[in-house]
Amino acid sequence: MDLPRGVQSGLKHVLDVLDGVEGIGLTRFNNKDVVRHPLVQKVVDAYDKFEKAEKNKRDSSATKSEKN
């Protein structure tokens, strides 16, 4: 994702607003659905891996704080 932390995506806003509106359909893609140059896919995968690791660190840190 290219947005700074705390900034909501305009796409997310549209999805929330239009959810359930008759006649509007949504198709959600994930990284396996998008065909890219192999190097671009490696970059996307590296960001996904990094973000998951950061989330795990935050979750682990929060758990330690709760125990203290």
PDB file of N, CA, C, O and CB in Angstrom:
ATOM      1  N   MET A   1       0.844  -1.167   0.000  1.00  0.00           N
ATOM      2  CA  MET A   1       0.000   0.000   0.000  1.00  0.00           C
ATOM      3  C   MET A   1       0.892   1.234   0.000  1.00  0.00           C
ATOM      4  O   MET A   1       1.927   1.242   0.667  1.00  0.00           O
ATOM      5  CB  MET A   1      -0.962  -0.004   1.213  1.00  0.00           C
ATOM      6  N   ASP A   2       0.517   2.263  -0.725  1.00  0.00           N
ATOM      7  CA  ASP A   2       1.344   3.449  -0.883  1.00  0.00           C
ATOM      8  C   ASP A   2       0.932   4.604   0.018  1.00  0.00           C
ATOM      9  O   ASP A   2       1.525   5.680  -0.061  1.00  0.00           O
ATOM     10  CB  ASP A   2       1.307   3.893  -2.300  1.00  0.00           C
ATOM     11  N   LEU A   3      -0.059   4.410   0.863  1.00  0.00           N
ATOM     12  CA  LEU A   3      -0.551   5.502   1.699  1.00  0.00           C
ATOM     13  C   LEU A   3       0.198   5.565   3.021  1.00  0.00           C
ATOM     14  O   LEU A   3       0.625   4.536   3.546  1.00  0.00           O
ATOM     15  CB  LEU A   3      -2.047   5.344   1.953  1.00  0.00           C
ATOM     16  N   PRO A   4       0.358   6.770   3.561  1.00  0.00           N
ATOM     17  CA  PRO A   4       0.957   6.873   4.902  1.00  0.00           C
ATOM     18  C   PRO A   4       0.043   6.231   5.942  1.00  0.00           C
ATOM     19  O   PRO A   4      -1.163   6.104   5.733  1.00  0.00           O
ATOM     20  CB  PRO A   4       1.225   8.356   5.271  1.00  0.00           C
ATOM     21  N   ARG A   5       0.626   5.836   7.045  1.00  0.00           N
ATOM     22  CA  ARG A   5      -0.165   5.246   8.128  1.00  0.00           C
ATOM     23  C   ARG A   5      -1.254   6.221   8.554  1.00  0.00           C
ATOM     24  O   ARG A   5      -1.028   7.428   8.643  1.00  0.00           O
ATOM     25  CB  ARG A   5       0.737   4.874   9.337  1.00  0.00           C
ATOM     26  N   GLY A   6      -2.433   5.680   8.814  1.00  0.00           N
ATOM     27  CA  GLY A   6      -3.535   6.493   9.299  1.00  0.00           C
ATOM     28  C   GLY A   6      -4.345   7.186   8.223  1.00  0.00           C
ATOM     29  O   GLY A   6      -5.356   7.819   8.528  1.00  0.00           O
ATOM     30  N   VAL A   7      -3.926   7.083   6.969  1.00  0.00           N
ATOM     31  CA  VAL A   7      -4.662   7.706   5.867  1.00  0.00           C
ATOM     32  C   VAL A   7      -5.485   6.628   5.179  1.00  0.00           C
ATOM     33  O   VAL A   7      -4.948   5.631   4.695  1.00  0.00           O
ATOM     34  CB  VAL A   7      -3.692   8.408   4.852  1.00  0.00           C
ATOM     35  N   GLN A   8      -6.821   6.846   5.141  1.00  0.00           N
ATOM     36  CA  GLN A   8      -7.696   5.856   4.542  1.00  0.00           C
ATOM     37  C   GLN A   8      -7.652   5.952   3.026  1.00  0.00           C
ATOM     38  O   GLN A   8      -7.649   7.042   2.454  1.00  0.00           O
ATOM     39  CB  GLN A   8      -9.124   6.031   5.045  1.00  0.00           C
ATOM     40  N   SER A   9      -7.620   4.807   2.398  1.00  0.00           N
ATOM     41  CA  SER A   9      -7.639   4.729   0.947  1.00  0.00           C
ATOM     42  C   SER A   9      -8.983   5.215   0.415  1.00  0.00           C
ATOM     43  O   SER A   9     -10.033   4.911   0.981  1.00  0.00           O
ATOM     44  CB  SER A   9      -7.358   3.291   0.477  1.00  0.00           C
ATOM     45  N   GLY A  10      -8.939   5.966  -0.668  1.00  0.00           N
ATOM     46  CA  GLY A  10     -10.178   6.368  -1.325  1.00  0.00           C
ATOM     47  C   GLY A  10     -10.941   5.155  -1.828  1.00  0.00           C
ATOM     48  O   GLY A  10     -12.172   5.152  -1.843  1.00  0.00           O
ATOM     49  N   LEU A  11     -10.216   4.129  -2.239  1.00  0.00           N
ATOM     50  CA  LEU A  11     -10.863   2.901  -2.687  1.00  0.00           C
ATOM     51  C   LEU A  11     -11.612   2.245  -1.534  1.00  0.00           C
ATOM     52  O   LEU A  11     -12.738   1.781  -1.709  1.00  0.00           O
ATOM     53  CB  LEU A  11      -9.830   1.928  -3.278  1.00  0.00           C
ATOM     54  N   LYS A  12     -10.993   2.204  -0.355  1.00  0.00           N
ATOM     55  CA  LYS A  12     -11.657   1.623   0.821  1.00  0.00           C
ATOM     56  C   LYS A  12     -12.931   2.399   1.130  1.00  0.00           C
ATOM     57  O   LYS A  12     -13.959   1.806   1.456  1.00  0.00           O
ATOM     58  CB  LYS A  12     -10.709   1.627   2.053  1.00  0.00           C
ATOM     59  N   HIS A  13     -12.865   3.714   1.028  1.00  0.00           N
ATOM     60  CA  HIS A  13     -14.035   4.554   1.275  1.00  0.00           C
ATOM     61  C   HIS A  13     -15.160   4.221   0.289  1.00  0.00           C
ATOM     62  O   HIS A  13     -16.315   4.057   0.683  1.00  0.00           O
ATOM     63  CB  HIS A  13     -13.658   6.045   1.171  1.00  0.00           C
ATOM     64  N   VAL A  14     -14.809   4.126  -0.984  1.00  0.00           N
ATOM     65  CA  VAL A  14     -15.801   3.794  -2.011  1.00  0.00           C
ATOM     66  C   VAL A  14     -16.428   2.428  -1.731  1.00  0.00           C
ATOM     67  O   VAL A  14     -17.641   2.264  -1.857  1.00  0.00           O
ATOM     68  CB  VAL A  14     -15.155   3.806  -3.414  1.00  0.00           C
ATOM     69  N   LEU A  15     -15.612   1.457  -1.355  1.00  0.00           N
ATOM     70  CA  LEU A  15     -16.131   0.121  -1.051  1.00  0.00           C
ATOM     71  C   LEU A  15     -17.122   0.173   0.097  1.00  0.00           C
ATOM     72  O   LEU A  15     -18.155  -0.495   0.059  1.00  0.00           O
ATOM     73  CB  LEU A  15     -14.987  -0.837  -0.711  1.00  0.00           C
ATOM     74  N   ASP A  16     -16.813   0.967   1.125  1.00  0.00           N
ATOM     75  CA  ASP A  16     -17.725   1.099   2.263  1.00  0.00           C
ATOM     76  C   ASP A  16     -19.024   1.782   1.857  1.00  0.00           C
ATOM     77  O   ASP A  16     -20.107   1.343   2.244  1.00  0.00           O
ATOM     78  CB  ASP A  16     -17.056   1.883   3.392  1.00  0.00           C
ATOM     79  N   VAL A  17     -18.919   2.851   1.081  1.00  0.00           N
ATOM     80  CA  VAL A  17     -20.101   3.626   0.691  1.00  0.00           C
ATOM     81  C   VAL A  17     -21.007   2.833  -0.243  1.00  0.00           C
ATOM     82  O   VAL A  17     -22.229   2.877  -0.107  1.00  0.00           O
ATOM     83  CB  VAL A  17     -19.680   4.933   0.020  1.00  0.00           C
ATOM     84  N   LEU A  18     -20.416   2.111  -1.189  1.00  0.00           N
ATOM     85  CA  LEU A  18     -21.212   1.438  -2.216  1.00  0.00           C
ATOM     86  C   LEU A  18     -21.590   0.005  -1.863  1.00  0.00           C
ATOM     87  O   LEU A  18     -22.289  -0.658  -2.629  1.00  0.00           O
ATOM     88  CB  LEU A  18     -20.464   1.441  -3.507  1.00  0.00           C
ATOM     89  N   ASP A  19     -21.134  -0.476  -0.713  1.00  0.00           N
ATOM     90  CA  ASP A  19     -21.467  -1.835  -0.284  1.00  0.00           C
ATOM     91  C   ASP A  19     -22.983  -2.010  -0.214  1.00  0.00           C
ATOM     92  O   ASP A  19     -23.667  -1.263   0.486  1.00  0.00           O
ATOM     93  CB  ASP A  19     -20.825  -2.147   1.087  1.00  0.00           C
ATOM     94  N   GLY A  20     -23.487  -2.968  -0.920  1.00  0.00           N
ATOM     95  CA  GLY A  20     -24.910  -3.278  -0.887  1.00  0.00           C
ATOM     96  C   GLY A  20     -25.762  -2.492  -1.865  1.00  0.00           C
ATOM     97  O   GLY A  20     -26.976  -2.695  -1.912  1.00  0.00           O
ATOM     98  N   VAL A  21     -25.173  -1.605  -2.644  1.00  0.00           N
ATOM     99  CA  VAL A  21     -25.948  -0.839  -3.619  1.00  0.00           C
ATOM    100  C   VAL A  21     -26.263  -1.751  -4.795  1.00  0.00           C
ATOM    101  O   VAL A  21     -25.366  -2.301  -5.433  1.00  0.00           O
ATOM    102  CB  VAL A  21     -25.174   0.442  -4.090  1.00  0.00           C
ATOM    103  N   GLU A  22     -27.556  -1.900  -5.069  1.00  0.00           N
ATOM    104  CA  GLU A  22     -27.992  -2.777  -6.146  1.00  0.00           C
ATOM    105  C   GLU A  22     -27.429  -2.304  -7.482  1.00  0.00           C
ATOM    106  O   GLU A  22     -27.440  -1.113  -7.790  1.00  0.00           O
ATOM    107  CB  GLU A  22     -29.523  -2.839  -6.204  1.00  0.00           C
ATOM    108  N   GLY A  23     -26.939  -3.253  -8.262  1.00  0.00           N
ATOM    109  CA  GLY A  23     -26.404  -2.952  -9.580  1.00  0.00           C
ATOM    110  C   GLY A  23     -24.907  -2.698  -9.606  1.00  0.00           C
ATOM    111  O   GLY A  23     -24.312  -2.567 -10.675  1.00  0.00           O
ATOM    112  N   ILE A  24     -24.295  -2.629  -8.423  1.00  0.00           N
ATOM    113  CA  ILE A  24     -22.851  -2.423  -8.356  1.00  0.00           C
ATOM    114  C   ILE A  24     -22.207  -3.697  -7.851  1.00  0.00           C
ATOM    115  O   ILE A  24     -22.541  -4.191  -6.774  1.00  0.00           O
ATOM    116  CB  ILE A  24     -22.489  -1.216  -7.441  1.00  0.00           C
ATOM    117  N   GLY A  25     -21.288  -4.220  -8.631  1.00  0.00           N
ATOM    118  CA  GLY A  25     -20.571  -5.426  -8.242  1.00  0.00           C
ATOM    119  C   GLY A  25     -19.102  -5.126  -8.040  1.00  0.00           C
ATOM    120  O   GLY A  25     -18.543  -4.226  -8.666  1.00  0.00           O
ATOM    121  N   LEU A  26     -18.502  -5.872  -7.181  1.00  0.00           N
ATOM    122  CA  LEU A  26     -17.088  -5.684  -6.888  1.00  0.00           C
ATOM    123  C   LEU A  26     -16.348  -6.988  -7.120  1.00  0.00           C
ATOM    124  O   LEU A  26     -16.844  -8.068  -6.798  1.00  0.00           O
ATOM    125  CB  LEU A  26     -16.880  -5.190  -5.440  1.00  0.00           C
ATOM    126  N   THR A  27     -15.173  -6.873  -7.675  1.00  0.00           N
ATOM    127  CA  THR A  27     -14.295  -8.027  -7.834  1.00  0.00           C
ATOM    128  C   THR A  27     -13.022  -7.711  -7.080  1.00  0.00           C
ATOM    129  O   THR A  27     -12.377  -6.692  -7.329  1.00  0.00           O
ATOM    130  CB  THR A  27     -14.006  -8.350  -9.349  1.00  0.00           C
ATOM    131  N   ARG A  28     -12.666  -8.578  -6.164  1.00  0.00           N
ATOM    132  CA  ARG A  28     -11.457  -8.363  -5.370  1.00  0.00           C
ATOM    133  C   ARG A  28     -10.355  -9.281  -5.885  1.00  0.00           C
ATOM    134  O   ARG A  28     -10.562 -10.477  -6.086  1.00  0.00           O
ATOM    135  CB  ARG A  28     -11.727  -8.619  -3.856  1.00  0.00           C
ATOM    136  N   PHE A  29      -9.197  -8.700  -6.090  1.00  0.00           N
ATOM    137  CA  PHE A  29      -8.032  -9.437  -6.547  1.00  0.00           C
ATOM    138  C   PHE A  29      -7.007  -9.484  -5.427  1.00  0.00           C
ATOM    139  O   PHE A  29      -6.958  -8.595  -4.577  1.00  0.00           O
ATOM    140  CB  PHE A  29      -7.431  -8.795  -7.821  1.00  0.00           C
ATOM    141  N   ASN A  30      -6.197 -10.519  -5.436  1.00  0.00           N
ATOM    142  CA  ASN A  30      -5.063 -10.555  -4.526  1.00  0.00           C
ATOM    143  C   ASN A  30      -3.796 -10.633  -5.366  1.00  0.00           C
ATOM    144  O   ASN A  30      -3.866 -10.608  -6.594  1.00  0.00           O
ATOM    145  CB  ASN A  30      -5.163 -11.759  -3.530  1.00  0.00           C
ATOM    146  N   ASN A  31      -2.633 -10.728  -4.715  1.00  0.00           N
ATOM    147  CA  ASN A  31      -1.383 -10.676  -5.462  1.00  0.00           C
ATOM    148  C   ASN A  31      -1.206 -11.851  -6.414  1.00  0.00           C
ATOM    149  O   ASN A  31      -0.405 -11.763  -7.344  1.00  0.00           O
ATOM    150  CB  ASN A  31      -0.228 -10.628  -4.510  1.00  0.00           C
ATOM    151  N   LYS A  32      -1.921 -12.934  -6.211  1.00  0.00           N
ATOM    152  CA  LYS A  32      -1.823 -14.088  -7.110  1.00  0.00           C
ATOM    153  C   LYS A  32      -2.598 -13.858  -8.419  1.00  0.00           C
ATOM    154  O   LYS A  32      -2.350 -14.534  -9.418  1.00  0.00           O
ATOM    155  CB  LYS A  32      -2.350 -15.348  -6.405  1.00  0.00           C
ATOM    156  N   ASP A  33      -3.539 -12.896  -8.404  1.00  0.00           N
ATOM    157  CA  ASP A  33      -4.372 -12.629  -9.575  1.00  0.00           C
ATOM    158  C   ASP A  33      -3.732 -11.661 -10.571  1.00  0.00           C
ATOM    159  O   ASP A  33      -4.143 -11.599 -11.730  1.00  0.00           O
ATOM    160  CB  ASP A  33      -5.698 -12.081  -9.131  1.00  0.00           C
ATOM    161  N   VAL A  34      -2.756 -10.926 -10.133  1.00  0.00           N
ATOM    162  CA  VAL A  34      -2.163  -9.887 -10.967  1.00  0.00           C
ATOM    163  C   VAL A  34      -0.881 -10.419 -11.603  1.00  0.00           C
ATOM    164  O   VAL A  34       0.010 -10.915 -10.913  1.00  0.00           O
ATOM    165  CB  VAL A  34      -1.875  -8.606 -10.137  1.00  0.00           C
ATOM    166  N   VAL A  35      -0.803 -10.308 -12.918  1.00  0.00           N
ATOM    167  CA  VAL A  35       0.378 -10.771 -13.642  1.00  0.00           C
ATOM    168  C   VAL A  35       1.313  -9.585 -13.821  1.00  0.00           C
ATOM    169  O   VAL A  35       0.945  -8.565 -14.404  1.00  0.00           O
ATOM    170  CB  VAL A  35      -0.005 -11.403 -15.026  1.00  0.00           C
ATOM    171  N   ARG A  36       2.522  -9.737 -13.311  1.00  0.00           N
ATOM    172  CA  ARG A  36       3.510  -8.662 -13.367  1.00  0.00           C
ATOM    173  C   ARG A  36       4.833  -9.227 -13.855  1.00  0.00           C
ATOM    174  O   ARG A  36       5.016 -10.437 -13.982  1.00  0.00           O
ATOM    175  CB  ARG A  36       3.680  -7.985 -11.981  1.00  0.00           C
ATOM    176  N   HIS A  37       5.720  -8.331 -14.114  1.00  0.00           N
ATOM    177  CA  HIS A  37       7.095  -8.740 -14.374  1.00  0.00           C
ATOM    178  C   HIS A  37       7.576  -9.457 -13.114  1.00  0.00           C
ATOM    179  O   HIS A  37       7.251  -9.019 -12.011  1.00  0.00           O
ATOM    180  CB  HIS A  37       8.024  -7.504 -14.743  1.00  0.00           C
ATOM    181  N   PRO A  38       8.333 -10.535 -13.241  1.00  0.00           N
ATOM    182  CA  PRO A  38       8.767 -11.296 -12.061  1.00  0.00           C
ATOM    183  C   PRO A  38       9.456 -10.442 -10.991  1.00  0.00           C
ATOM    184  O   PRO A  38       9.297 -10.712  -9.801  1.00  0.00           O
ATOM    185  CB  PRO A  38       9.703 -12.394 -12.492  1.00  0.00           C
ATOM    186  N   LEU A  39      10.212  -9.426 -11.389  1.00  0.00           N
ATOM    187  CA  LEU A  39      10.883  -8.586 -10.411  1.00  0.00           C
ATOM    188  C   LEU A  39       9.875  -7.769  -9.594  1.00  0.00           C
ATOM    189  O   LEU A  39      10.044  -7.598  -8.387  1.00  0.00           O
ATOM    190  CB  LEU A  39      11.875  -7.657 -11.109  1.00  0.00           C
ATOM    191  N   VAL A  40       8.841  -7.273 -10.251  1.00  0.00           N
ATOM    192  CA  VAL A  40       7.803  -6.518  -9.548  1.00  0.00           C
ATOM    193  C   VAL A  40       7.113  -7.425  -8.538  1.00  0.00           C
ATOM    194  O   VAL A  40       6.837  -6.998  -7.416  1.00  0.00           O
ATOM    195  CB  VAL A  40       6.770  -5.927 -10.547  1.00  0.00           C
ATOM    196  N   GLN A  41       6.832  -8.665  -8.915  1.00  0.00           N
ATOM    197  CA  GLN A  41       6.201  -9.603  -7.991  1.00  0.00           C
ATOM    198  C   GLN A  41       7.098  -9.845  -6.780  1.00  0.00           C
ATOM    199  O   GLN A  41       6.604  -9.969  -5.659  1.00  0.00           O
ATOM    200  CB  GLN A  41       5.890 -10.933  -8.701  1.00  0.00           C
ATOM    201  N   LYS A  42       8.410  -9.913  -6.996  1.00  0.00           N
ATOM    202  CA  LYS A  42       9.337 -10.092  -5.871  1.00  0.00           C
ATOM    203  C   LYS A  42       9.282  -8.903  -4.920  1.00  0.00           C
ATOM    204  O   LYS A  42       9.332  -9.074  -3.702  1.00  0.00           O
ATOM    205  CB  LYS A  42      10.771 -10.287  -6.384  1.00  0.00           C
ATOM    206  N   VAL A  43       9.180  -7.700  -5.476  1.00  0.00           N
ATOM    207  CA  VAL A  43       9.085  -6.495  -4.643  1.00  0.00           C
ATOM    208  C   VAL A  43       7.798  -6.521  -3.826  1.00  0.00           C
ATOM    209  O   VAL A  43       7.821  -6.258  -2.624  1.00  0.00           O
ATOM    210  CB  VAL A  43       9.140  -5.218  -5.517  1.00  0.00           C
ATOM    211  N   VAL A  44       6.686  -6.834  -4.469  1.00  0.00           N
ATOM    212  CA  VAL A  44       5.404  -6.906  -3.769  1.00  0.00           C
ATOM    213  C   VAL A  44       5.462  -7.963  -2.671  1.00  0.00           C
ATOM    214  O   VAL A  44       5.010  -7.717  -1.553  1.00  0.00           O
ATOM    215  CB  VAL A  44       4.260  -7.219  -4.757  1.00  0.00           C
ATOM    216  N   ASP A  45       6.008  -9.123  -2.974  1.00  0.00           N
ATOM    217  CA  ASP A  45       6.130 -10.193  -1.977  1.00  0.00           C
ATOM    218  C   ASP A  45       7.023  -9.761  -0.814  1.00  0.00           C
ATOM    219  O   ASP A  45       6.737 -10.088   0.338  1.00  0.00           O
ATOM    220  CB  ASP A  45       6.693 -11.470  -2.627  1.00  0.00           C
ATOM    221  N   ALA A  46       8.101  -9.032  -1.104  1.00  0.00           N
ATOM    222  CA  ALA A  46       9.001  -8.558  -0.048  1.00  0.00           C
ATOM    223  C   ALA A  46       8.279  -7.583   0.877  1.00  0.00           C
ATOM    224  O   ALA A  46       8.453  -7.639   2.094  1.00  0.00           O
ATOM    225  CB  ALA A  46      10.247  -7.886  -0.659  1.00  0.00           C
ATOM    226  N   TYR A  47       7.467  -6.688   0.307  1.00  0.00           N
ATOM    227  CA  TYR A  47       6.693  -5.765   1.139  1.00  0.00           C
ATOM    228  C   TYR A  47       5.677  -6.529   1.995  1.00  0.00           C
ATOM    229  O   TYR A  47       5.517  -6.225   3.177  1.00  0.00           O
ATOM    230  CB  TYR A  47       5.972  -4.722   0.257  1.00  0.00           C
ATOM    231  N   ASP A  48       4.999  -7.504   1.418  1.00  0.00           N
ATOM    232  CA  ASP A  48       4.048  -8.313   2.189  1.00  0.00           C
ATOM    233  C   ASP A  48       4.744  -8.999   3.354  1.00  0.00           C
ATOM    234  O   ASP A  48       4.242  -8.989   4.478  1.00  0.00           O
ATOM    235  CB  ASP A  48       3.372  -9.359   1.290  1.00  0.00           C
ATOM    236  N   LYS A  49       5.891  -9.592   3.086  1.00  0.00           N
ATOM    237  CA  LYS A  49       6.650 -10.293   4.119  1.00  0.00           C
ATOM    238  C   LYS A  49       7.090  -9.315   5.210  1.00  0.00           C
ATOM    239  O   LYS A  49       6.981  -9.616   6.399  1.00  0.00           O
ATOM    240  CB  LYS A  49       7.877 -11.003   3.503  1.00  0.00           C
ATOM    241  N   PHE A  50       7.584  -8.150   4.805  1.00  0.00           N
ATOM    242  CA  PHE A  50       8.029  -7.143   5.757  1.00  0.00           C
ATOM    243  C   PHE A  50       6.876  -6.671   6.637  1.00  0.00           C
ATOM    244  O   PHE A  50       7.024  -6.575   7.855  1.00  0.00           O
ATOM    245  CB  PHE A  50       8.652  -5.959   5.023  1.00  0.00           C
ATOM    246  N   GLU A  51       5.725  -6.376   6.026  1.00  0.00           N
ATOM    247  CA  GLU A  51       4.566  -5.892   6.783  1.00  0.00           C
ATOM    248  C   GLU A  51       4.076  -6.941   7.769  1.00  0.00           C
ATOM    249  O   GLU A  51       3.689  -6.598   8.886  1.00  0.00           O
ATOM    250  CB  GLU A  51       3.432  -5.499   5.834  1.00  0.00           C
ATOM    251  N   LYS A  52       4.082  -8.209   7.383  1.00  0.00           N
ATOM    252  CA  LYS A  52       3.680  -9.273   8.307  1.00  0.00           C
ATOM    253  C   LYS A  52       4.649  -9.372   9.474  1.00  0.00           C
ATOM    254  O   LYS A  52       4.225  -9.560  10.614  1.00  0.00           O
ATOM    255  CB  LYS A  52       3.600 -10.619   7.577  1.00  0.00           C
ATOM    256  N   ALA A  53       5.937  -9.248   9.206  1.00  0.00           N
ATOM    257  CA  ALA A  53       6.942  -9.304  10.266  1.00  0.00           C
ATOM    258  C   ALA A  53       6.777  -8.123  11.225  1.00  0.00           C
ATOM    259  O   ALA A  53       6.881  -8.291  12.440  1.00  0.00           O
ATOM    260  CB  ALA A  53       8.363  -9.310   9.662  1.00  0.00           C
ATOM    261  N   GLU A  54       6.520  -6.933  10.682  1.00  0.00           N
ATOM    262  CA  GLU A  54       6.310  -5.757  11.523  1.00  0.00           C
ATOM    263  C   GLU A  54       5.069  -5.926  12.396  1.00  0.00           C
ATOM    264  O   GLU A  54       5.077  -5.563  13.572  1.00  0.00           O
ATOM    265  CB  GLU A  54       6.182  -4.497  10.658  1.00  0.00           C
ATOM    266  N   LYS A  55       4.014  -6.472  11.821  1.00  0.00           N
ATOM    267  CA  LYS A  55       2.785  -6.706  12.594  1.00  0.00           C
ATOM    268  C   LYS A  55       3.058  -7.704  13.708  1.00  0.00           C
ATOM    269  O   LYS A  55       2.599  -7.514  14.834  1.00  0.00           O
ATOM    270  CB  LYS A  55       1.641  -7.221  11.679  1.00  0.00           C
ATOM    271  N   ASN A  56       3.797  -8.759  13.410  1.00  0.00           N
ATOM    272  CA  ASN A  56       4.133  -9.747  14.435  1.00  0.00           C
ATOM    273  C   ASN A  56       4.949  -9.119  15.552  1.00  0.00           C
ATOM    274  O   ASN A  56       4.742  -9.447  16.721  1.00  0.00           O
ATOM    275  CB  ASN A  56       4.901 -10.917  13.819  1.00  0.00           C
ATOM    276  N   LYS A  57       5.884  -8.212  15.215  1.00  0.00           N
ATOM    277  CA  LYS A  57       6.673  -7.519  16.231  1.00  0.00           C
ATOM    278  C   LYS A  57       5.779  -6.668  17.123  1.00  0.00           C
ATOM    279  O   LYS A  57       5.918  -6.675  18.346  1.00  0.00           O
ATOM    280  CB  LYS A  57       7.748  -6.647  15.573  1.00  0.00           C
ATOM    281  N   ARG A  58       4.844  -5.922  16.489  1.00  0.00           N
ATOM    282  CA  ARG A  58       3.938  -5.071  17.266  1.00  0.00           C
ATOM    283  C   ARG A  58       3.058  -5.914  18.172  1.00  0.00           C
ATOM    284  O   ARG A  58       2.860  -5.583  19.341  1.00  0.00           O
ATOM    285  CB  ARG A  58       3.069  -4.212  16.336  1.00  0.00           C
ATOM    286  N   ASP A  59       2.524  -7.018  17.622  1.00  0.00           N
ATOM    287  CA  ASP A  59       1.661  -7.898  18.414  1.00  0.00           C
ATOM    288  C   ASP A  59       2.432  -8.503  19.579  1.00  0.00           C
ATOM    289  O   ASP A  59       1.915  -8.590  20.693  1.00  0.00           O
ATOM    290  CB  ASP A  59       1.073  -9.011  17.534  1.00  0.00           C
ATOM    291  N   SER A  60       3.662  -8.920  19.324  1.00  0.00           N
ATOM    292  CA  SER A  60       4.500  -9.513  20.359  1.00  0.00           C
ATOM    293  C   SER A  60       4.828  -8.486  21.435  1.00  0.00           C
ATOM    294  O   SER A  60       4.798  -8.793  22.627  1.00  0.00           O
ATOM    295  CB  SER A  60       5.791 -10.077  19.750  1.00  0.00           C
ATOM    296  N   SER A  61       5.138  -7.272  21.013  1.00  0.00           N
ATOM    297  CA  SER A  61       5.452  -6.201  21.956  1.00  0.00           C
ATOM    298  C   SER A  61       4.239  -5.858  22.807  1.00  0.00           C
ATOM    299  O   SER A  61       4.369  -5.633  24.010  1.00  0.00           O
ATOM    300  CB  SER A  61       5.944  -4.957  21.211  1.00  0.00           C
ATOM    301  N   ALA A  62       3.059  -5.815  22.193  1.00  0.00           N
ATOM    302  CA  ALA A  62       1.830  -5.507  22.930  1.00  0.00           C
ATOM    303  C   ALA A  62       1.534  -6.591  23.953  1.00  0.00           C
ATOM    304  O   ALA A  62       1.100  -6.295  25.066  1.00  0.00           O
ATOM    305  CB  ALA A  62       0.643  -5.351  21.966  1.00  0.00           C
ATOM    306  N   THR A  63       1.764  -7.840  23.583  1.00  0.00           N
ATOM    307  CA  THR A  63       1.527  -8.967  24.491  1.00  0.00           C
ATOM    308  C   THR A  63       2.469  -8.885  25.694  1.00  0.00           C
ATOM    309  O   THR A  63       2.056  -9.128  26.828  1.00  0.00           O
ATOM    310  CB  THR A  63       1.716 -10.316  23.748  1.00  0.00           C
ATOM    311  N   LYS A  64       3.732  -8.543  25.445  1.00  0.00           N
ATOM    312  CA  LYS A  64       4.701  -8.400  26.532  1.00  0.00           C
ATOM    313  C   LYS A  64       4.302  -7.275  27.458  1.00  0.00           C
ATOM    314  O   LYS A  64       4.429  -7.409  28.675  1.00  0.00           O
ATOM    315  CB  LYS A  64       6.103  -8.152  25.981  1.00  0.00           C
ATOM    316  N   SER A  65       3.818  -6.156  26.910  1.00  0.00           N
ATOM    317  CA  SER A  65       3.399  -5.012  27.718  1.00  0.00           C
ATOM    318  C   SER A  65       2.204  -5.363  28.594  1.00  0.00           C
ATOM    319  O   SER A  65       2.121  -4.915  29.737  1.00  0.00           O
ATOM    320  CB  SER A  65       3.058  -3.824  26.823  1.00  0.00           C
ATOM    321  N   GLU A  66       1.288  -6.154  28.071  1.00  0.00           N
ATOM    322  CA  GLU A  66       0.105  -6.554  28.829  1.00  0.00           C
ATOM    323  C   GLU A  66       0.478  -7.431  30.001  1.00  0.00           C
ATOM    324  O   GLU A  66      -0.184  -7.385  31.038  1.00  0.00           O
ATOM    325  CB  GLU A  66      -0.883  -7.280  27.935  1.00  0.00           C
ATOM    326  N   LYS A  67       1.534  -8.239  29.862  1.00  0.00           N
ATOM    327  CA  LYS A  67       1.958  -9.146  30.924  1.00  0.00           C
ATOM    328  C   LYS A  67       2.653  -8.397  32.055  1.00  0.00           C
ATOM    329  O   LYS A  67       2.682  -8.870  33.191  1.00  0.00           O
ATOM    330  CB  LYS A  67       2.884 -10.215  30.362  1.00  0.00           C
ATOM    331  N   ASN A  68       3.218  -7.220  31.741  1.00  0.00           N
ATOM    332  CA  ASN A  68       3.961  -6.459  32.762  1.00  0.00           C
ATOM    333  C   ASN A  68       3.092  -5.564  33.535  1.00  0.00           C
ATOM    334  O   ASN A  68       3.567  -4.860  34.427  1.00  0.00           O
ATOM    335  CB  ASN A  68       5.043  -5.659  32.150  1.00  0.00           C
TER     336      ASN A  68
END
